[in-house]
Each structure stands twice: as structure tokens, then as C-alpha cells.
Amino acid sequence: MRRKAHQRETSQSGSLALLGFAGVLLLATALAPRQGSALAVLSLLPSGSASYVQWATERGGRIVGTTPLGGLVIDHAPDGAFYAALRHGTIAIAVPLGLCSPTPGS
């Protein structure tokens, strides 16, 4: 009897983990910037934003503003922007340009 209860708990926790993973994947897909769209870059690591912005600008992106959270806004998302951002220690989220503050001198 005890063994069946343990198997049921293990099965439930496995199902919850799978459901959580599916939810994160769905959210990431919904927020991932499409090629050519504007994106906000939020750093997870101290040097993440700098290396990612360099990567994006080498592929046609241009810094056009800042986010209220201290991130940068790039006007043209290169192909593969979301996964490249994760590799650089940042998060790239699709944003409408109208919600961005212009950077001084732009």
C-alpha cells in the first residue's frame, strides 16, 4: 500500500514538472522576438548585455532606447535573437517601439 502511494506521488511530481516546463516553453515562445522586430535586452550576468548588444549590432541591430528596468532596446532583431541572448546571459523580449524611451543622442 505504501509503495503505491509513493509511486503516485512520484508520478504527480513528474507531471507537474512537465507541465511547468511546457508553460515556460510557451511563455518563451510568446515573448521571443521575431526577426526584424524590436526587442528589449535585459541582462542576467554583469557582462551579458554588452556582449549580446555587440552580437546584435554586428547583425544589423541598432540601439534605439532604454527600458524602465535599465535594459536596452534594439530596433531590429537578428535571426535567432532569443537563443543567442540566452547564450550571452541576457533575456531578449519582443516589445513595441512606442513603449521605449529614446537614448540621449539618438
C-alpha positions as CSV (number, residue, x, y, z in Angstrom):
1,M,0.0,0.0,0.0
2,R,2.8,2.4,0.9
3,R,4.6,1.6,-2.4
4,K,1.5,2.6,-4.5
5,A,1.2,5.9,-2.6
6,H,4.9,6.6,-3.3
7,Q,4.5,5.8,-7.0
8,R,1.5,8.1,-7.2
9,E,3.4,11.0,-5.6
10,T,6.3,10.5,-7.9
11,S,4.0,10.4,-10.9
12,Q,2.3,13.6,-9.8
13,S,5.5,15.5,-9.3
14,G,6.8,14.3,-12.7
15,S,3.6,15.5,-14.3
16,L,3.9,18.9,-12.5
17,A,7.5,19.3,-13.7
18,L,6.5,18.5,-17.2
19,L,3.6,21.0,-17.1
20,G,5.9,23.7,-15.7
21,F,8.4,23.1,-18.4
22,A,5.6,23.3,-21.1
23,G,4.4,26.6,-19.5
24,V,7.9,28.1,-19.6
25,L,8.4,27.0,-23.2
26,L,5.1,28.5,-24.2
27,L,5.9,31.8,-22.5
28,A,9.3,31.9,-24.0
29,T,7.8,31.3,-27.5
30,A,5.2,34.0,-27.0
31,L,7.8,36.6,-25.8
32,A,10.6,35.7,-28.2
33,P,11.3,38.5,-30.7
34,R,10.7,37.7,-34.3
35,Q,13.3,38.6,-36.9
36,G,13.1,42.3,-37.7
37,S,11.0,43.3,-34.6
38,A,12.1,45.5,-31.8
39,L,13.5,43.7,-28.7
40,A,14.3,44.6,-25.1
41,V,17.6,43.2,-23.8
42,L,17.7,42.6,-20.0
43,S,21.0,41.3,-18.6
44,L,21.2,38.3,-16.3
45,L,25.0,38.5,-16.0
46,P,27.2,41.6,-15.4
47,S,28.7,41.5,-18.9
48,G,25.8,39.9,-20.7
49,S,24.2,43.0,-22.2
50,A,27.4,44.3,-23.7
51,S,28.3,41.0,-25.5
52,Y,24.8,40.5,-26.7
53,V,24.4,44.0,-28.0
54,Q,27.7,43.7,-29.8
55,W,26.4,40.4,-31.4
56,A,23.1,42.1,-32.4
57,T,24.6,45.2,-33.8
58,E,27.0,43.2,-35.9
59,R,23.9,41.6,-37.5
60,G,22.1,44.9,-38.3
61,G,20.5,45.8,-35.0
62,R,20.7,49.4,-33.6
63,I,20.2,50.6,-30.1
64,V,17.2,52.9,-30.1
65,G,16.2,53.3,-26.4
66,T,16.1,52.0,-22.9
67,T,13.6,50.1,-20.8
68,P,12.3,51.1,-17.4
69,L,14.2,48.2,-15.9
70,G,17.6,49.5,-17.2
71,G,17.8,47.3,-20.3
72,L,18.4,48.4,-23.8
73,V,16.1,48.4,-26.8
74,I,17.3,47.2,-30.2
75,D,15.3,48.1,-33.3
76,H,15.9,45.1,-35.5
77,A,16.1,41.6,-34.0
78,P,18.5,39.4,-35.9
79,D,17.6,35.8,-36.7
80,G,18.0,33.6,-33.6
81,A,17.9,36.6,-31.2
82,F,16.2,34.8,-28.3
83,Y,18.5,31.8,-28.1
84,A,21.6,34.0,-28.7
85,A,20.5,36.2,-25.9
86,L,20.4,33.2,-23.5
87,R,23.9,32.2,-24.6
88,H,25.1,35.7,-23.8
89,G,23.5,35.8,-20.3
90,T,20.6,38.1,-21.3
91,I,16.9,37.8,-22.0
92,A,15.5,39.2,-25.2
93,I,11.8,40.1,-25.2
94,A,9.8,41.4,-28.1
95,V,8.5,45.0,-27.5
96,P,6.6,47.6,-29.4
97,L,9.0,50.6,-30.1
98,G,6.4,53.1,-28.9
99,L,6.8,52.0,-25.3
100,C,10.6,52.7,-25.3
101,S,12.4,55.8,-24.0
102,P,14.8,57.2,-26.6
103,T,18.5,57.2,-25.7
104,P,20.2,60.6,-25.5
105,G,21.7,61.5,-28.8
106,S,19.6,59.1,-30.9
